[in-house]
Amino acid sequence: MYENENEYGNVNQEQNPYVVPPTSGYGEYRGYGAGPDMVNTPSKPHKNTGKIVTACIALTLVGLLVGTGVTYAYLNARGPIGRVIDKFTEEVTDASQAEEKEHVELTKSDEEKDKLFKNDLPTTSSSGQMDVATIVEKCMPSVVAITNHNVTEFRDFWTGRIYEQDNSGAGSGVIIGQTDKELLILTNYHVIEDNQSLSVVFSWEEDAEDIDKDDVIYANVNDFDSDRDIAVISVPVSSLSEEILSKISVATVGNSDDLRLGEQVVAIGNALGYGQSVTTGIVSALNRKIADQNDQDDNAYIQTDAAINLGNSGGALFNMKGELVGINTAMMNSAIAENMGLAIPISEVTGEVEDMMNQEARDTVDADERGYLGVNIVDVTKEISETYGLPQGVYIANVAPGSGADKAGLEKENIITAVNGKNVTTGEELTDYLSKYKKGETVTVTVEYRADDGYATKDVEVTLGDSPE
């Protein structure tokens, strides 16, 4: 049985998920919370093939209507830095903290940094306008290269042999905060999605040949929002050498609402996985709406003609005061349009980012120690939700007898909408979140269930159990 295919079939607009699917038992229950073989998701382009979304811009060329496409600026390969990192042995760090986590906030342009940070790292902004070279000197130390390590196994249908497929890739991130224990980095969700481990290399190591084992720092995910396409990761301060601490800086957050058309901006990121590079341009448009193939992207972007290349995803867009005003995310397909990059406006996500910064980082748990809900799940997409009047979330198609979900009272046809207060809209988000929890740990699962007058909401405490195999 292969990903996106199992005994339950895919749910689409012609198939009501209330219909009880045929079942032959629970022999295929695998994965984090339910398992990759248990998640039935309408097929979509994966980021590793370059996620293409249809842009809401109509172009007529030679009398024909030509579709336009936007691609995530995520490098679907390790890149030179990633290949060097492969030579080193990963050292897993335990990011869990028994004591209360120190509260941390973003450095705003009108705040004193010594109110917020213990170790007094320099920040990037200046009270006046700077030229591009000065921006680079002050701001590049706050930008990092991120490598997403992800190797999956698949079984050949005819021979039964198991093969490995390398789905690793490269992106960028921006240092946005520091506590006594953690260095906090903002990036795109699609940069850290599906990771088995994350590594960070800081910006001064321009040449991959100069990178040694001490330069590679392994990171943990604090929190993410796939809809907003943002994530906060962290590295333990204890893993940083004095040299690293002396060279890095924390990005000062500006106000993207104050941007004007034609204003100059500077983009810094890990282009093509070679390390940090710099491009500059202007703000070409504000509040640019881009619809994906399912018309589900409700975000508005800053459009810039500063070159955004593969590997720039998660990198920084600075104004000429050295303030972070955007997170570089995507680019228009060069076959359709040139010099059209997209960045998430920082002011649109400031509050959410600060919440993420204060979440506890967790390591991905080894498969033999991982906790499982024990449910078979199907995504209720926006289209299915609108067509059938269902809450958007993760539909429970079946519950394994004796599983944690069964003991807690979760039922078939419940729709999971959150775990521990964090919204989940896809099975992929659910399994990724639960991959950080061990068997025996308890999570709060929020579900929508059918009531007389529609749907009602309840929270259920579930103690995660063994994989129901």
VOGU-3710 file (C-alpha; in Angstrom, 3 decimals, decimal comma):
1> myeneneygn> 0,000/0,000/0,000  1,375/3,362/-0,998  1,071/6,952/0,171  -2,282/8,590/-0,642  -3,777/5,170/-1,398  -5,384/2,658/0,950  -8,468/0,602/1,483  -10,585/3,693/2,097  -9,941/5,535/-1,166  -9,577/9,280/-1,633
11> vnqeqnpyvv> -12,381/11,580/-0,566  -13,377/14,109/-3,197  -16,367/16,258/-3,962  -18,236/13,301/-5,399  -17,698/11,110/-2,340  -19,416/11,939/0,935  -17,039/11,198/3,816  -20,012/10,194/5,963  -20,343/7,039/3,853  -18,819/4,213/5,869
21> pptsgygeyr> -15,825/2,969/3,872  -15,137/-0,762/3,488  -12,570/-2,127/5,885  -10,634/-5,334/6,274  -9,229/-4,624/9,708  -6,425/-2,544/11,164  -3,393/-4,207/9,683  -2,321/-1,040/7,886  -2,217/1,318/10,885  1,193/2,964/10,771
31> gygagpdmvn> 2,956/6,281/11,126  2,983/9,119/13,649  -0,597/9,638/14,724  -2,210/7,587/12,054  0,529/6,989/9,540  1,329/8,039/6,008  -0,563/5,062/4,629  -3,634/6,164/6,535  -3,827/9,738/5,315  -6,063/10,128/2,277
41> tpskphkntg> -5,317/13,518/0,808  -6,404/14,875/-2,571  -3,243/14,855/-4,636  -1,297/18,112/-4,862  2,140/19,077/-6,122  4,736/18,510/-3,426  7,222/21,202/-2,557  10,023/18,891/-3,665  8,761/19,079/-7,203  8,272/22,826/-6,900
51> kivtacialt> 4,781/23,631/-5,649  3,033/25,496/-8,433  0,048/27,710/-7,650  -2,127/29,471/-10,169  -1,708/33,226/-9,996  -4,743/35,475/-10,233  -3,233/37,338/-13,162  -4,523/36,760/-16,690  -2,007/37,048/-19,526  -2,919/36,862/-23,192
61> lvgllvgtgv> -0,115/35,624/-25,410  -0,458/34,935/-29,152  -4,223/35,046/-28,766  -4,286/32,356/-26,077  -4,955/32,535/-22,346  -1,754/31,418/-20,696  -1,816/30,222/-17,080  0,717/31,789/-14,734  2,551/30,020/-11,946  4,268/30,860/-8,709
71> tyaylnargp> 6,886/28,544/-7,220  8,076/28,343/-3,646  11,636/29,635/-3,405  12,680/26,339/-1,815  15,641/24,441/-3,251  14,566/20,851/-3,896  18,054/19,532/-3,273  20,659/19,743/-0,550  22,865/22,285/-2,304  26,600/22,688/-1,690
81> igrvidkfte> 26,178/23,451/2,023  23,865/20,473/2,504  26,302/18,119/0,815  29,058/19,252/3,163  26,766/18,795/6,163  26,168/15,182/5,105  29,785/14,433/5,970  29,183/15,185/9,625  27,470/12,958/12,153  24,287/14,432/13,545
91> evtdasqaee> 24,338/15,187/17,240  20,812/15,250/18,621  20,213/17,833/21,296  17,455/17,638/23,878  15,544/20,892/23,690  12,957/19,992/26,308  13,071/22,194/29,366  11,666/21,034/32,680  11,508/24,544/34,113  9,220/27,304/32,923
101> kehveltksd> 10,224/28,700/29,536  11,532/32,254/29,518  9,179/34,681/27,770  10,635/36,346/24,690  9,418/38,956/22,204  10,456/40,330/18,853  12,806/43,295/18,805  10,770/46,195/17,477  12,380/49,217/15,919  11,166/51,517/18,707
111> eekdklfknd> 12,158/49,292/21,639  15,375/48,947/23,605  16,907/45,544/22,940  18,263/45,222/26,507  14,687/44,948/27,761  14,233/41,774/25,742  17,448/39,826/25,442  19,751/38,414/28,055  22,920/38,009/26,025  22,839/41,422/24,379
121> lpttsssgqm> 23,343/40,336/20,764  23,566/43,254/18,342  20,475/44,138/16,301  20,230/45,110/12,663  18,477/48,465/12,434  19,674/52,041/12,229  17,819/55,275/12,959  18,515/56,548/9,433  18,632/55,299/5,864  21,595/53,093/4,883
131> dvativekcm> 23,093/52,097/1,559  22,934/48,481/0,394  26,498/47,657/1,470  25,800/48,883/5,007  22,532/46,950/5,104  24,442/43,789/4,195  27,122/44,435/6,812  24,554/44,938/9,573  21,830/42,508/8,503  23,490/39,467/6,950
141> psvvaitnhn> 24,624/38,153/10,382  20,935/37,693/11,252  20,235/35,383/8,262  20,970/31,638/8,301  20,995/28,726/5,863  18,664/25,848/6,750  18,940/22,294/5,441  15,897/20,039/5,749  17,094/16,419/6,015  14,423/13,994/4,836
151> vtefrdfwtg> 15,026/10,499/3,459  11,987/8,275/2,897  11,728/4,571/2,176  9,454/2,934/-0,364  8,899/-0,661/-1,395  9,123/-1,769/-5,010  5,781/-3,377/-5,947  7,318/-6,102/-8,115  10,482/-7,070/-6,243  9,530/-6,180/-2,672
161> riyeqdnsga> 12,856/-4,393/-2,266  12,987/-1,286/-0,102  14,619/1,802/-1,589  15,500/5,185/-0,162  14,533/8,487/-1,724  16,305/11,684/-0,691  13,745/14,489/-0,345  16,092/16,887/1,423  16,224/20,548/0,500  17,544/23,977/1,407
171> gsgviigqtd> 16,054/27,259/2,552  16,805/30,249/4,725  15,833/31,697/8,095  16,106/34,904/10,124  17,284/35,179/13,738  14,471/36,948/15,579  15,207/36,388/19,256  17,355/34,916/21,980  16,850/33,695/25,522  19,368/32,255/27,942
181> kelliltnyh> 18,699/28,819/26,444  17,562/29,275/22,836  18,326/31,173/19,673  15,025/31,616/17,801  14,792/31,612/14,005  11,827/32,491/11,772  11,382/30,710/8,444  8,694/29,377/6,097  6,732/26,301/7,087  7,451/24,705/3,712
191> viednqslsv> 11,187/24,941/4,494  10,862/22,722/7,591  7,925/20,599/6,421  8,347/16,804/6,663  11,817/17,139/8,186  13,559/14,272/9,931  16,144/16,738/11,181  17,060/20,372/10,565  20,524/21,889/10,462  21,517/25,547/10,522
201> vfsweedaed> 24,680/27,188/9,192  25,332/30,835/10,004  25,940/33,467/7,379  29,664/34,177/7,478  30,574/30,729/6,152  30,173/31,793/2,511  32,221/28,931/1,083  30,903/25,428/1,694  34,476/24,150/1,787  35,117/26,252/4,908
211> idkddviyan> 32,299/24,635/6,875  33,372/22,206/9,570  31,452/20,140/12,081  31,328/22,929/14,672  29,593/25,236/12,177  26,613/22,890/11,749  23,988/23,360/14,468  20,938/21,104/14,682  17,606/22,782/15,315  14,202/21,882/16,714
221> vndfdsdrdi> 10,769/23,144/15,692  9,028/25,314/18,293  5,807/25,897/16,357  4,409/26,450/12,878  1,354/27,580/10,948  1,031/25,931/7,563  -1,759/28,264/6,426  0,399/31,317/7,072  3,456/29,376/5,870  5,560/30,423/8,863
231> avisvpvssl> 7,518/28,465/11,449  9,820/29,218/14,370  12,738/26,888/15,022  15,388/27,100/17,726  18,929/26,028/18,454  20,272/25,625/22,003  22,543/28,503/23,004  24,761/25,902/24,665  25,555/24,484/21,214  26,857/27,842/19,933
241> seeilskisv> 30,541/28,632/20,127  31,850/31,980/21,301  32,819/32,658/17,687  29,239/32,167/16,497  27,822/34,313/19,294  30,272/37,075/18,455  29,248/37,181/14,783  25,464/36,782/14,734  22,804/39,427/15,280  19,057/39,586/15,918
251> atvgnsddlr> 16,867/41,100/13,212  14,955/44,209/14,206  11,332/43,965/13,094  9,954/46,921/11,170  6,422/47,818/10,149  5,523/46,392/6,752  2,308/48,436/6,823  4,462/51,531/6,279  5,959/50,257/3,012  5,313/52,357/-0,081
261> lgeqvvaign> 5,335/51,419/-3,741  8,760/52,100/-5,178  10,529/51,910/-1,814  13,895/50,165/-1,985  14,327/46,818/-0,242  17,132/44,268/0,149  16,658/40,468/0,035  19,167/38,150/1,733  19,008/34,364/1,636  20,608/31,004/0,916
271> algygqsvtt> 20,194/31,137/-2,865  20,648/27,728/-4,541  22,045/26,381/-1,266  25,433/28,042/-1,750  25,158/30,288/1,323  23,972/33,846/1,740  23,628/36,145/-1,243  22,160/39,616/-1,636  19,765/41,140/-4,163  18,045/44,499/-4,134
281> givsalnrki> 15,010/46,044/-5,772  11,865/47,964/-4,985  8,424/47,254/-3,606  6,492/46,527/-6,796  3,073/45,875/-5,242  1,420/45,535/-1,849  -1,340/43,188/-0,702  -0,744/40,954/-3,716  -3,166/38,017/-3,632  -2,086/34,673/-5,062
291> adqndqddna> -4,560/31,790/-5,309  -3,284/28,231/-5,273  -4,774/25,394/-7,300  -7,493/24,894/-4,681  -8,027/28,647/-4,188  -7,029/28,210/-0,549  -4,276/30,820/-0,134  -5,878/33,779/1,598  -2,563/35,484/2,378  -1,493/38,818/0,898
301> yiqtdaainl> 2,137/39,338/-0,107  4,674/42,052/-0,753  5,705/41,875/-4,400  9,293/42,893/-5,185  11,567/42,888/-8,211  14,539/41,940/-5,992  15,588/38,520/-7,277  14,123/35,698/-5,185  15,753/32,390/-6,095  15,442/28,751/-5,022
311> gnsggalfnm> 16,836/28,513/-1,506  15,617/32,015/-0,566  12,454/30,721/1,085  12,409/31,852/4,716  15,007/34,537/4,084  14,783/38,213/4,948  13,436/41,241/3,138  14,853/44,403/4,762  13,967/48,041/4,317  16,733/50,628/4,051
321> kgelvginta> 16,795/51,129/7,821  17,842/47,495/8,233  14,437/46,481/9,586  12,862/43,136/8,733  9,689/43,848/6,741  9,073/40,525/5,001  9,870/36,820/4,795  10,809/35,830/1,247  8,563/32,986/0,176  7,957/32,508/-3,537
331> mmnsaiaenm> 8,702/33,695/-7,049  6,834/33,911/-10,310  7,768/31,203/-12,790  10,483/32,766/-14,949  8,875/31,334/-18,073  5,875/33,566/-17,394  7,265/36,704/-15,755  10,609/38,035/-14,566  11,550/39,876/-11,392  8,385/39,004/-9,488
341> glaipisevt> 9,181/37,787/-5,984  6,762/37,460/-3,082  7,338/37,995/0,645  5,073/37,580/3,672  4,539/41,020/5,292  6,018/40,802/8,780  3,342/42,982/10,390  0,671/40,491/9,287  2,207/37,739/11,419  3,988/39,557/14,283
351> gevedmmnqe> 1,588/38,472/17,029  1,526/34,867/15,859  5,318/34,756/15,565  5,712/35,970/19,144  3,343/33,224/20,314  5,423/30,666/18,416  8,633/31,960/19,965  7,283/31,090/23,394  6,324/27,510/22,578  8,472/24,666/23,840
361> ardtvdader> 10,717/23,060/21,251  10,443/19,289/20,979  12,566/16,725/19,194  11,021/14,248/16,776  10,601/11,026/18,735  12,080/7,764/17,462  9,485/5,499/15,872  9,756/2,820/18,579  9,028/5,392/21,328  6,468/7,495/19,481
371> gylgvnivdv> 2,898/7,799/20,696  -0,079/7,099/18,431  -3,713/8,144/18,417  -4,765/4,989/16,569  -7,156/6,477/14,034  -7,601/6,327/10,282  -7,927/9,864/8,928  -9,074/11,763/5,857  -8,557/15,457/5,140  -11,666/17,619/5,026
381> tkeisetygl> -10,411/20,233/2,589  -11,935/23,649/2,003  -13,761/22,313/-1,056  -15,183/19,309/0,825  -16,144/21,568/3,724  -18,057/23,935/1,437  -19,660/21,152/-0,598  -20,892/18,982/2,275  -21,176/21,483/5,100  -18,491/19,787/7,206
391> pqgvyianva> -16,039/21,555/9,502  -12,601/21,820/7,906  -10,121/19,564/9,647  -9,112/15,908/9,891  -11,978/13,421/9,576  -11,766/10,196/11,624  -12,710/7,377/9,254  -12,090/4,621/11,789  -10,782/4,105/15,325  -8,568/1,146/16,215
401> pgsgadkagl> -10,053/-0,889/19,099  -8,055/-0,498/22,304  -6,105/2,507/21,002  -5,631/5,725/22,921  -8,310/7,368/20,801  -10,731/4,511/21,498  -10,135/4,639/25,255  -10,586/8,417/25,314  -13,911/8,246/23,484  -12,991/9,577/20,048
411> ekeniitavn> -15,400/8,203/17,474  -15,653/7,604/13,776  -16,961/10,709/11,966  -15,474/13,070/14,579  -13,425/15,809/12,907  -10,172/16,824/14,599  -9,595/20,587/14,419  -6,859/21,174/17,004  -4,321/19,468/19,270  -3,229/21,185/22,475
421> gknvttgeel> -4,951/24,323/21,223  -3,026/24,340/17,921  -5,247/24,302/14,858  -4,751/21,421/12,443  -6,402/21,278/9,036  -4,631/18,333/7,403  -3,496/14,864/8,351  0,035/15,910/7,503  -0,073/18,663/10,140  -1,580/16,275/12,680
431> tdylskykkg> 1,016/13,551/12,197  3,863/16,061/12,148  2,697/17,557/15,443  2,225/14,186/17,129  5,628/12,958/15,952  7,097/15,002/18,831  5,211/13,060/21,539  6,047/9,762/23,215  3,693/6,932/24,061  2,145/7,546/27,474
441> etvtvtveyr> 2,015/11,333/27,014  -1,392/13,002/27,037  -2,600/15,502/24,445  -5,819/17,505/24,257  -7,641/16,796/21,014  -10,358/19,227/19,924  -13,032/17,623/17,757  -16,229/18,640/16,043  -18,988/16,064/16,353  -22,466/15,819/14,931
451> addgyatkdv> -25,221/17,205/17,140  -28,932/17,782/16,629  -28,419/21,290/15,308  -25,249/20,688/13,293  -21,813/20,364/14,850  -20,645/20,893/18,408  -17,112/21,141/19,800  -15,471/19,242/22,639  -11,975/18,684/24,013  -10,859/15,116/24,656
461> evtlgdspe> -7,792/14,118/26,692  -6,032/11,295/24,843  -3,138/9,269/26,221  -1,048/8,224/23,247  -0,407/4,517/22,884  1,528/1,997/20,806  1,198/1,748/17,068  -1,851/-0,430/16,320  -0,128/-2,953/14,082
//
